[in-house]
């Protein structure tokens, strides 16, 4: 029984590390799919066949290998190419989500008051 406890703890550690820690390849794929190629129209860095995208992929791989966080990497590319390089800017712009909900709420209240009269 005493030999079984370390084996169970090791198994739990291995299983949790698979779910909680991304490896570099999955981070690379996720980030390269969220960065647009500045040369190709509407293609991500992951899908772009251009040589410039190849160079950008090399830089991205180096950034991941050097241990930069996802936010640091996206800040670097955004500062270099602007917000248009990010394929998912809605995650960073909360006003785009809150403003329509706020307007909907106001119209609902006005509509409800109009019906009540």
C-alpha positions as CSV (number, residue, x, y, z in Angstrom):
1,X,0.0,0.0,0.0
2,X,2.9,2.4,0.8
3,X,4.3,1.9,-2.7
4,X,1.0,2.6,-4.3
5,X,0.6,6.1,-2.8
6,X,3.6,7.7,-4.6
7,X,2.5,6.1,-7.9
8,X,-1.0,7.5,-7.5
9,X,0.4,11.0,-6.6
10,X,2.7,10.9,-9.6
11,X,-0.2,9.9,-11.9
12,X,-2.3,12.8,-10.6
13,X,0.6,15.2,-11.2
14,X,1.1,14.0,-14.8
15,X,-2.6,14.2,-15.6
16,X,-3.0,17.7,-14.2
17,X,0.1,19.0,-15.9
18,X,-1.4,17.9,-19.3
19,X,-4.6,19.9,-18.7
20,X,-3.1,23.0,-17.0
21,X,0.1,23.7,-18.9
22,X,0.3,24.3,-22.6
23,X,3.2,23.0,-24.5
24,X,5.1,25.3,-26.9
25,X,3.7,23.8,-30.0
26,X,0.1,24.4,-29.0
27,X,0.9,28.0,-27.9
28,X,2.7,28.5,-31.2
29,X,-0.4,27.3,-33.1
30,X,-2.8,29.3,-31.1
31,X,-0.8,32.5,-31.4
32,X,0.0,32.1,-35.1
33,X,-3.7,31.7,-35.7
34,X,-4.5,34.9,-33.9
35,X,-2.0,37.1,-35.7
36,X,-2.8,38.3,-39.2
37,X,-0.1,38.4,-41.9
38,X,0.5,42.0,-42.9
39,X,1.3,41.0,-46.5
40,X,-1.5,38.5,-47.3
41,X,-5.0,39.8,-47.3
42,X,-7.0,38.3,-44.5
43,X,-4.8,35.3,-43.8
44,X,-3.4,34.4,-40.5
45,X,0.3,33.8,-39.9
46,X,-0.4,30.1,-39.6
47,X,-2.0,29.9,-43.1
48,X,0.1,32.5,-45.0
49,X,2.5,31.2,-47.7
50,X,4.6,34.4,-47.9
51,X,8.3,34.6,-47.0
52,X,7.6,37.6,-44.7
53,X,5.2,35.3,-42.7
54,X,8.0,32.7,-42.5
55,X,10.2,35.3,-40.9
56,X,7.4,36.4,-38.5
57,X,6.8,32.7,-37.6
58,X,10.5,32.4,-36.7
59,X,10.3,35.4,-34.5
60,X,7.1,34.1,-32.9
61,X,8.8,30.7,-32.2
62,X,11.8,32.5,-30.6
63,X,9.5,34.6,-28.4
64,X,7.7,31.5,-27.1
65,X,11.1,29.7,-26.6
66,X,12.3,32.7,-24.6
67,X,9.4,32.3,-22.2
68,X,7.4,35.4,-23.1
69,X,3.8,35.3,-22.0
70,X,0.9,35.4,-24.5
71,X,0.1,39.0,-23.5
72,X,3.7,40.1,-24.0
73,X,3.8,38.5,-27.4
74,X,0.6,40.1,-28.6
75,X,1.7,43.5,-27.2
76,X,4.9,43.2,-29.2
77,X,3.0,42.5,-32.5
78,X,0.4,45.1,-31.8
79,X,2.9,47.8,-31.1
80,X,4.7,46.9,-34.3
81,X,1.8,46.6,-36.7
82,X,-1.2,48.1,-34.8
83,X,-4.5,46.6,-33.7
84,X,-5.3,45.4,-37.2
85,X,-2.9,42.5,-36.8
86,X,-5.0,40.9,-34.0
87,X,-7.7,38.5,-35.4
88,X,-9.8,38.7,-32.2
89,X,-9.8,42.3,-30.9
90,X,-13.1,41.9,-29.1
91,X,-11.4,40.1,-26.2
92,X,-9.5,43.3,-25.5
93,X,-12.4,45.8,-26.1
94,X,-15.0,45.3,-23.4
95,X,-17.0,48.3,-24.6
96,X,-18.1,46.4,-27.7
97,X,-19.8,43.9,-25.5
98,X,-21.2,46.1,-22.8
99,X,-22.6,49.0,-24.9
100,X,-25.1,46.9,-26.9
101,X,-26.3,45.2,-23.7
102,X,-26.8,48.6,-22.1
103,X,-28.7,50.0,-25.0
104,X,-30.9,46.8,-25.1
105,X,-31.6,47.2,-21.4
106,X,-32.6,50.9,-21.8
107,X,-34.9,50.1,-24.8
108,X,-36.5,47.3,-22.8
109,X,-37.3,49.6,-19.9
110,X,-38.7,52.2,-22.3
111,X,-40.8,49.6,-24.1
112,X,-42.1,48.2,-20.8
113,X,-43.1,51.6,-19.6
114,X,-44.9,52.4,-22.9
115,X,-46.8,49.1,-22.7
116,X,-47.8,49.7,-19.0
117,X,-49.4,53.1,-19.9
